[in-house]
Amino acid sequence: MSLNEQMALLGRQAKAAARSLARLSTEEKNRCLIAMADALESQSEEIQRANGVDLDAGHKSGLSAAMLDRLRLDLVRIGAMARGLREVAALPDPVGRVLDERTRPNGLRLRKVSSPLGVVVIIYESRPNVTADAAGLCLKSGNASILRGGKEALGSNSAIARIMVEAARRHVPAFPEHAIQMVPTPDREAIGALLSLTQYVDLCMPRGGEGLIRAVTECSRVPVIKHYKGVCHVYVDGHADLGMAEAIAFNAKCQRPGVCNAMETLLVDRAVAVEFLPRVARSMAASQVEFRADDEARAILGAVPVAAGKLKAATEDDFHTEYNDFILNVRVVEGVSAAIEHIAQYGSAHSESIVTTGEATARHFLSEVDSAAVYWNASTRFTDGGEFGMGAEIGISTDKVGARGPMGLEELTTYRWLGIGTGQIRA
């Protein structure tokens, strides 16, 4: 079977599965999700064995420490996957909600009702927990999913998907076996073939680096919801609580630098730069953060012994870069307006934060920064479906048309108009 034929088969099977999913009740979908969660935990050793093979291959191929961290599945992360599925099961069913209802003068009753999208393709890199998150959200929202993870996680992803499908079918025999499918090949040509299937695929969501997302967007013939990169900023205002600012900056950069909501640029008001930047350098020293700083920030950081050996001059390109690593841009700015201008020029409309005790300054920042998520006195790391109470997320959108920010159950539905008449005809 050729690659095109393989992808067409996946599409046909997914389309048929989507119709079967539409017949499942909310209770049946929830039973599937709980069974999947239980199975991931009870078969965690099998998942870790598959993940170990992927990690060994990743080491040999030269994956960075941050990328290996994204790939790694331990008991805590497997438990988090299971917890996410249970949280999705506990959420209200997004399908069948009456969004609008009206009766026309001729007696025709109209209802706007939430409905599944149909077949959703998710293309992602490294993080195998996305397999469980995406499949679970698609199931609860009535969508069949076709999942294409990175080649570095093929074994982990395949094990997770298989365990989930088998568990669901054991507990709900009506669950269609092709509701969750993995693209079985790492061949990049498979993406173009799959995303040409407009008769089967309703939406594509790429999750990964800018290169992946641009490549998917350029080749796709089906709608794509995307964010190209996460160049996220934290601005420390002249009226910030510097202890709070230090903790937020450390969390935003160092907790998990390989994710899209990690801070890439720290902006510091000139009024507090001399006092604050050495604190940041010392707090990030254990993480071996490399600083790429403008002239003013570099002069301050150069006097801090723990930073001096990890300090470079920032280039114009650096401020546009999503590192996914322990590298941080630093710039000193003159007040909140300058911070907003910097974000407007270099940001990717993902997540930004201001740390300040001044409410008027914060409101200025919140109203003018045009990103999917904007925070006051909180880390950018909260831009996440689980942290937003969605149970999990299928991705983060920086688009302005349709979904924006973390995408959960509601963002995976569309709507239909249902007309109920008594024989009305149009004059």
C-alpha positions as MATLAB code, in Angstrom:
seq = 'MSLNEQMALLGRQAKAAARSLARLSTEEKNRCLIAMADALESQSEEIQRANGVDLDAGHKSGLSAAMLDRLRLDLVRIGAMARGLREVAALPDPVGRVLDERTRPNGLRLRKVSSPLGVVVIIYESRPNVTADAAGLCLKSGNASILRGGKEALGSNSAIARIMVEAARRHVPAFPEHAIQMVPTPDREAIGALLSLTQYVDLCMPRGGEGLIRAVTECSRVPVIKHYKGVCHVYVDGHADLGMAEAIAFNAKCQRPGVCNAMETLLVDRAVAVEFLPRVARSMAASQVEFRADDEARAILGAVPVAAGKLKAATEDDFHTEYNDFILNVRVVEGVSAAIEHIAQYGSAHSESIVTTGEATARHFLSEVDSAAVYWNASTRFTDGGEFGMGAEIGISTDKVGARGPMGLEELTTYRWLGIGTGQIRA';
ca = [
       0.000    0.000    0.000;
       1.418    3.399   -0.971;
       1.812    6.250    1.509;
      -1.131    8.123   -0.050;
      -3.297    5.023    0.224;
      -2.286    4.545    3.866;
      -3.259    8.117    4.728;
      -6.531    7.856    2.815;
      -7.352    4.705    4.786;
      -6.710    6.520    8.061;
      -9.001    9.323    6.902;
     -11.835    7.019    5.852;
     -11.627    5.054    9.078;
     -11.618    8.249   11.154;
     -14.637    9.656    9.315;
     -16.610    6.476    9.963;
     -15.479    6.454   13.598;
     -16.636   10.061   14.036;
     -20.154    9.063   13.019;
     -20.099    6.217   15.559;
     -18.774    8.516   18.286;
     -21.731   10.828   17.722;
     -24.009    8.008   18.897;
     -22.244    7.548   22.239;
     -23.948    9.010   25.277;
     -22.165   11.295   27.714;
     -22.088    8.444   30.242;
     -20.465    6.101   27.713;
     -17.824    8.661   26.767;
     -17.008    9.217   30.420;
     -16.716    5.475   31.064;
     -14.234    5.274   28.201;
     -12.151    8.105   29.648;
     -12.056    6.612   33.143;
     -11.115    3.207   31.722;
      -8.337    4.817   29.700;
      -6.992    6.619   32.770;
      -6.991    3.419   34.820;
      -5.239    1.526   32.031;
      -2.463    4.105   31.654;
      -1.663    3.741   35.343;
      -1.970   -0.042   35.508;
       0.183   -0.456   32.390;
       2.701    2.245   33.269;
       5.627   -0.204   33.117;
       4.805   -1.016   29.494;
       4.633    2.683   28.659;
       7.954    3.351   30.389;
       9.621    0.489   28.529;
       8.551    1.967   25.201;
       9.587    5.412   26.391;
      12.991    4.076   27.465;
      13.654    2.869   23.936;
      12.727    6.311   22.599;
      14.956    8.051   25.154;
      17.936    5.851   24.290;
      17.487    6.663   20.613;
      17.129   10.366   21.471;
      20.411   10.369   23.413;
      22.197    8.718   20.502;
      20.749   11.182   17.991;
      21.905   14.183   20.031;
      18.641   15.590   21.401;
      19.219   18.462   23.832;
      18.591   18.041   27.553;
      15.444   20.163   27.274;
      14.083   18.068   24.393;
      14.866   14.844   26.254;
      12.946   16.264   29.206;
       9.951   16.844   26.931;
      10.195   13.235   25.764;
      10.627   11.571   29.166;
       7.680    9.775   30.815;
       8.029    8.885   34.493;
       5.336    7.741   36.933;
       4.517   11.333   37.835;
       3.871   12.311   34.212;
       1.928    9.132   33.474;
      -0.145    9.881   36.571;
      -0.720   13.408   35.286;
      -1.939   11.997   31.948;
      -4.409    9.760   33.786;
      -5.522   12.619   36.014;
      -6.114   14.788   32.962;
      -8.395   12.133   31.440;
     -10.389   11.876   34.672;
     -10.717   15.652   34.808;
     -12.011   15.680   31.226;
     -14.533   12.983   32.175;
     -15.755   15.187   35.037;
     -16.322   18.196   32.770;
     -19.724   18.910   31.190;
     -20.284   17.412   27.757;
     -19.696   20.208   25.234;
     -21.860   18.498   22.604;
     -25.588   19.164   22.354;
     -25.632   22.489   24.202;
     -28.329   24.878   22.980;
     -26.409   28.070   22.216;
     -29.322   30.058   20.844;
     -33.016   29.476   20.361;
     -35.625   31.553   18.581;
     -39.047   31.267   16.962;
     -39.673   33.137   13.744;
     -42.972   34.963   13.003;
     -44.047   32.057   10.791;
     -43.685   29.638   13.699;
     -40.413   28.036   12.551;
     -38.354   27.182   15.638;
     -34.577   27.480   15.299;
     -31.949   26.087   17.626;
     -28.198   26.650   17.461;
     -26.683   23.466   18.919;
     -23.018   22.654   19.639;
     -21.705   19.746   17.568;
     -18.417   17.858   17.047;
     -16.023   19.064   14.363;
     -15.625   15.504   13.016;
     -12.037   14.415   12.315;
      -9.170   16.299   13.967;
      -5.510   15.766   13.024;
      -2.968   16.666   15.698;
       0.704   16.922   14.695;
       3.160   17.338   17.542;
       6.753   16.862   18.652;
       8.508   15.100   21.530;
       5.918   15.276   24.312;
       4.086   11.917   24.392;
       1.647   13.127   27.046;
       0.014   15.069   24.200;
      -1.234   11.729   22.875;
      -3.441   11.173   25.923;
      -4.504   14.818   26.231;
      -5.467   15.183   22.588;
      -7.198   11.829   22.266;
      -9.155   12.343   25.483;
     -10.364   15.817   24.565;
     -11.337   14.692   21.081;
     -13.264   11.738   22.489;
     -15.229   13.830   24.993;
     -16.084   16.376   22.282;
     -17.183   13.598   19.888;
     -14.284   13.909   17.448;
     -12.181   11.159   15.923;
      -8.473   11.905   16.194;
      -5.528   11.125   13.930;
      -2.304   11.678   15.844;
       1.101   12.215   14.316;
       3.831   12.588   16.913;
       7.515   13.129   16.311;
       9.681   10.235   15.222;
      11.581   10.497   18.513;
       8.427    9.431   20.436;
       6.880    6.933   18.029;
       7.148    3.984   20.409;
       5.801    5.908   23.403;
       2.911    7.392   21.447;
       1.920    4.072   19.894;
       1.873    2.339   23.275;
      -0.279    5.075   24.845;
      -2.795    5.132   21.976;
      -3.108    1.343   21.857;
      -3.642    1.046   25.617;
      -6.325    3.757   25.521;
      -8.277    2.200   22.632;
      -8.129   -1.284   24.117;
      -9.346   -0.031   27.497;
     -12.246    1.909   25.982;
     -13.401   -1.046   23.883;
     -13.306   -3.390   26.884;
     -15.634   -1.149   28.856;
     -17.791    0.289   26.052;
     -18.028   -2.173   23.131;
     -19.663    0.518   20.957;
     -16.482    2.599   21.097;
     -15.136    2.610   17.510;
     -11.655    1.128   17.204;
     -10.536    3.838   14.789;
     -11.619    6.780   16.965;
      -7.954    7.229   17.944;
      -5.351    6.456   15.291;
      -1.613    7.020   15.192;
       0.109    7.782   11.900;
       2.385    4.715   11.799;
       5.267    6.239    9.848;
       7.744    9.047   10.610;
       7.896    9.867    6.877;
       7.341   13.627    6.512;
       5.514   13.079    3.234;
       2.705   11.529    5.275;
       1.752   14.968    6.622;
       1.125   16.459    3.194;
      -0.806   13.384    2.088;
      -2.970   13.415    5.208;
      -3.695   17.146    5.062;
      -4.831   16.931    1.451;
      -7.814   14.784    2.507;
     -10.404   17.526    2.642;
     -13.188   14.958    2.253;
     -12.196   13.308    5.542;
     -10.246   15.750    7.726;
     -12.011   18.748    9.287;
      -9.228   20.452   11.246;
      -5.480   20.219   11.831;
      -3.689   21.374   14.965;
       0.120   21.393   14.835;
       1.967   21.561   18.157;
       5.709   22.106   18.118;
       8.397   24.437   16.886;
       7.946   27.249   14.411;
       9.445   25.235   11.557;
       6.945   22.407   12.017;
       3.963   24.724   12.260;
       4.924   26.777    9.199;
       5.543   23.617    7.185;
       2.140   22.220    8.175;
       0.341   25.490    7.435;
       1.960   25.839    4.017;
       1.141   22.309    2.875;
      -2.321   21.894    4.374;
      -5.533   22.041    2.381;
      -7.645   21.702    5.544;
      -8.110   24.452    8.167;
      -5.178   24.839   10.581;
      -5.280   26.357   14.079;
      -1.785   27.356   15.080;
       0.738   29.235   17.101;
       4.045   29.642   15.342;
       6.185   30.110   18.441;
       6.059   31.101   22.066;
       8.248   34.168   22.513;
       6.871   35.010   25.954;
       7.822   38.021   28.074;
       7.874   38.997   31.732;
       8.093   42.730   32.453;
       9.259   43.771   35.916;
       7.928   47.249   36.615;
       9.619   49.910   38.715;
       6.909   49.411   41.356;
       7.179   45.611   41.493;
       7.566   43.529   44.625;
      11.068   42.331   43.717;
      10.798   39.120   45.729;
       7.643   38.220   43.829;
       9.236   39.265   40.549;
      12.289   37.074   41.192;
      10.085   34.031   41.900;
       7.915   34.640   38.833;
      10.913   35.130   36.537;
      12.588   31.966   37.826;
       9.415   29.906   37.395;
       8.680   31.311   33.934;
      12.184   30.479   32.652;
      13.537   27.570   34.664;
      10.684   25.300   35.715;
      10.355   23.793   32.214;
      12.248   25.811   29.607;
      11.324   23.465   26.754;
       7.638   24.416   26.640;
       5.933   27.145   24.638;
       4.762   29.176   27.658;
       8.252   29.543   29.131;
       9.669   33.084   29.272;
      12.187   33.904   26.549;
      12.688   37.625   27.305;
      12.891   39.426   30.631;
      12.145   43.159   30.439;
      13.168   45.231   33.460;
      12.284   48.819   34.250;
      15.397   50.975   34.451;
      14.280   52.182   37.894;
      14.931   48.740   39.452;
      17.393   47.134   37.028;
      20.530   47.641   39.152;
      18.871   46.049   42.177;
      16.842   43.366   40.439;
      19.076   41.880   37.726;
      21.757   40.572   40.136;
      18.994   38.813   42.081;
      17.792   37.123   38.905;
      21.317   36.081   37.984;
      21.904   34.498   41.378;
      18.549   32.697   41.452;
      19.107   31.228   37.979;
      22.753   30.296   38.534;
      21.982   26.698   39.538;
      20.114   26.219   36.254;
      23.133   27.469   34.282;
      21.003   30.012   32.411;
      22.792   31.836   29.615;
      21.923   35.539   29.417;
      21.740   37.420   26.127;
      21.454   41.017   27.188;
      21.327   44.500   25.774;
      24.181   46.900   26.601;
      22.658   48.272   29.800;
      21.652   44.872   31.177;
      25.012   43.395   30.193;
      26.868   46.066   32.140;
      24.884   45.221   35.264;
      25.053   41.425   34.871;
      28.764   41.528   34.017;
      29.477   42.632   37.576;
      27.761   39.536   39.006;
      30.266   36.649   39.211;
      27.714   33.874   38.644;
      26.457   35.613   35.482;
      29.662   36.911   33.963;
      30.660   33.597   32.413;
      27.180   33.016   30.971;
      26.700   36.400   29.346;
      26.476   37.413   25.693;
      25.379   40.490   23.793;
      21.820   40.131   22.521;
      21.277   40.391   18.777;
      18.158   41.534   16.975;
      17.407   37.931   16.027;
      17.674   36.804   19.659;
      14.629   38.843   20.629;
      12.593   36.989   17.993;
      13.790   33.551   19.116;
      11.999   30.799   21.028;
      14.904   28.920   22.596;
      13.161   26.060   24.419;
      16.330   25.961   26.509;
      18.102   27.631   29.446;
      18.758   30.830   27.481;
      17.188   34.151   28.418;
      17.089   37.505   26.653;
      17.311   40.495   28.986;
      16.547   44.116   28.156;
      16.303   47.226   30.311;
      13.388   49.486   29.315;
      12.085   52.882   30.331;
       8.696   52.098   31.859;
       5.620   50.137   30.857;
       5.071   51.855   27.507;
       8.529   50.806   26.332;
       7.845   47.242   27.498;
       4.590   47.187   25.527;
       6.384   48.487   22.431;
       9.038   45.784   22.739;
       6.394   43.037   23.028;
       4.484   44.441   20.054;
       7.654   44.330   17.938;
       9.142   40.996   19.020;
       6.360   38.989   20.643;
       4.477   36.064   19.156;
       1.073   36.870   20.729;
       1.342   33.912   23.099;
       1.774   34.845   26.798;
       3.091   37.934   28.584;
       3.206   39.030   32.226;
       3.683   42.236   34.175;
       4.879   42.271   37.776;
       3.849   45.459   39.560;
       2.030   46.759   42.617;
       0.575   49.598   40.559;
      -2.943   48.855   39.397;
      -3.047   51.648   36.811;
       0.214   50.393   35.283;
      -1.082   46.840   35.237;
      -4.354   47.886   33.578;
      -2.360   49.758   30.934;
      -0.360   46.582   30.210;
      -3.398   44.274   30.248;
      -5.374   46.488   27.879;
      -2.638   47.136   25.298;
      -0.710   43.867   25.071;
      -2.437   41.903   22.318;
      -1.538   38.318   23.196;
      -3.635   35.221   23.782;
      -2.885   35.301   27.527;
      -1.783   38.339   29.533;
      -1.017   38.127   33.276;
      -0.591   40.476   36.191;
       1.681   39.170   38.963;
       1.706   35.577   37.704;
       3.982   33.335   35.664;
       3.461   32.805   31.942;
       3.645   29.069   32.689;
      -0.078   29.097   33.511;
      -1.055   29.240   29.821;
      -2.071   25.623   29.810;
      -5.383   23.799   29.489;
      -5.025   21.962   32.784;
      -4.122   25.155   34.647;
      -7.112   26.910   33.074;
      -9.473   24.219   34.394;
     -10.037   22.585   31.010;
      -8.812   19.211   32.245;
      -6.246   19.144   29.469;
      -5.653   20.980   26.229;
      -5.315   20.033   22.608;
      -3.118   23.015   21.867;
      -2.731   26.753   22.192;
      -3.925   29.092   19.494;
      -2.524   32.538   18.802;
      -4.974   33.049   15.948;
      -7.626   35.728   16.331;
     -10.352   34.046   14.300;
     -11.881   31.100   16.142;
     -10.238   29.662   19.234;
      -7.546   31.671   21.040;
      -5.318   30.577   23.896;
      -5.549   27.082   25.411;
      -8.009   24.939   23.504;
     -10.202   22.607   25.510;
     -13.524   20.904   24.948;
     -15.604   23.883   23.872;
     -12.984   24.911   21.317;
     -13.273   21.452   19.709;
     -16.903   21.938   18.783;
     -18.720   23.805   16.070;
     -22.469   24.275   15.847;
     -25.423   23.429   13.674;
     -28.729   25.172   13.205;
     -31.707   22.882   13.715;
     -35.031   24.015   12.266;
     -38.301   22.564   13.609;
     -41.332   23.404   11.567;
     -44.962   22.552   10.992;
     -44.945   22.638    7.217;
     -43.595   26.168    6.636;
     -42.501   27.061    3.117;
     -40.748   30.221    1.995;
     -42.756   32.645   -0.074;
];
